Amino acid sequence: KIFQYLYIFARLENGKYFMPALLPPFTSTELDQLLNPSTPPLLFHFEDSCAPAGLFCALVVCLSSQPISWKVRHDIKPLMGTKSNAVCFEIPKRRLVITLADSFNQFEVHYRCAEGYEKYLPKITEVVSEGLEEVVHNRKFNIKLPKKAFFCQACNDTPSTRRHIATPVLEEKELVCSMDPINGCKMNDIESKWLEPLPLPSVHPDGPTMENLMDILIT
């Protein structure tokens, strides 16, 4: 129990235990090749330093241990494997694959989905955000929570500048370059979708019913 409480391992559906911290990492070159995105990934960017040791693996364990869990997959694109710094999740019943990667000073959230299933991206953002808050709080990591960001489309014309980021200004639906605040661009449809607010679930006036709770969990 103590190992599960500390987010060291998760028990999978097949009864086996998954300990991502024991796996070797992908090299940065391998990740750049595997995660060359055709659609913009969501970034959770640590402003002051790199992500603390152990946080990424704890987040992976947290996400794969939920009551309605994300299913860890070792055999699907883009990774075709699982290592300590990158994991693929299948989201049940959503025709959606999420790839979570640790790129030192930010966590990258990539997706692949069937046409029309981009509508679930705001829920993915919420689940990862809440997972990070839970792990940081329970494991007592002494850090500021990472901020949501994207790779800067205004500046990133070549692969060598891929890790240059821009932060969103939601009121204007704009991205502001972190290196040059005068420079910026409009958010595209997918970037806007990642950050779209979720509708509040309807709850019975006498309190939540089991049906309401299930709607909240799976929608």
Salt bridges, closest charged atoms under 4 A:
ASP32 OD1 - ARG162 NH1 2.96
ASP32 OD1 - ARG163 NH2 2.99
GLU47 OE1 - LYS147 NZ 3.50
ASP48 OD2 - LYS144 NZ 3.97
ASP75 OD1 - ARG73 NE 2.87
GLU90 OE1 - ARG73 NH1 2.77
GLU108 OE1 - HIS110 NE2 2.69
GLU108 OE1 - ARG162 NH2 3.17
GLU108 OE2 - ARG163 NH1 3.15
GLU126 OE1 - LYS123 NZ 2.78
GLU174 OE2 - LYS186 NZ 3.73
GLU196 OE1 - LYS193 NZ 3.17
ASP206 OD2 - HIS204 ND1 3.78
